[in-house]
Amino acid sequence: MPEVQLAEELGVTRFAVRSALQALEARKLVERIPNAGVVVSRPDHTRLEEIYDVLELLEGLAARLAAQKSAPGDWSELQELFAEGNGLDEAAEEGDIDLFLAAIDRYRDTVIRLADQTFLAETLSGVRDQSHVLRRRILMTPGRMKESLAEHRAVIDALVRGDAERAEELKRRNMRTARKRLVRFREYL
């Protein structure tokens, strides 16, 4: 879409649109096409697998640090949110991706807040930006939401116990499983 058209539709200046697009382009989220405008980037599968390799390490580190720095009571909101009977099992069963992703986002926000590492939070944010759309597609593969729910419950249990090593191991396994789904269903994603 051309910058002029974007500016008109959004009711902002071309400069504001150009600045925003440059930021998105720097994060490889959009690509410029000469004389046409910008389009949303579709990273190749090799790059996506690399992104998930990095996410595995960073998400695991965040879980370990959060377990080390937190008290059991810090996890009560997540325990309640992920408890059986609180709607996530039904969301996974019915394919309610928006409700499910909202819970996963709450998990991520809590972990990164309790990990208390600004640079890690910034780095994870940048890497997550590049996997955001794909994350939704991976969760929509057969059985993945139920599998992910069980994985997150196990991680939360380790976090509550303060078992940093186990929390890291389980979160890394969760990301490896997502990466395997990426490889397995690559032609559909």
C-alpha positions, 0 to 999 in steps of 0.5 A: 500500500502506498504511503500516501494512501496509508496516511490518508486512511489513518489520518496522519502525516506522510512523515509519521507513516514513513517513520513507522514503516521504517521501524517496521522495515528495520524489524523485517516486518514489512518490505518496500516494493519500488513504485508500489509501497510496502507489503507485510514480510513473509520470512522464509522457513529457514529464518522462522526456524532460526527465530524459534531457536532463539526464542527457545533460549530466551524464553527458557532464560526468562523462565529460569530468572523468574523462578529464581527471583520470585516468591510463590505468591507472585504466580497466584494470578497465573495459577488461577488463569490456567487452572482447570475449569477456568475456560482455557480447556474449553478455549483449546477444545473449541479453537478460541485462539483469541482467548487462548493467546490472551492467556499466553500473553498474560503468562509471558508478561508475568514471566518477563516482569518477574525475570526483571531483566530489561535487556532480555525483555527488549530482546524478546520483544523484538524476536517475538514481533517476528513470530507473532503471526506465525504463533497464531498459525502454529496454535491452530494446527491440530491438537496444539492448543491442548498440548501448549496448555499442558506445557504452560501448566507444567512450567507454571507449576515449576515457577511456583515451586521456584524450580528454576532449572525445571522451569527453563527445561519445560519452557525450552521444550515448549518452544521446541515443540512449537518449532517442530510444528513449524517444520511439520506443517510448513506448507500450511503456515 
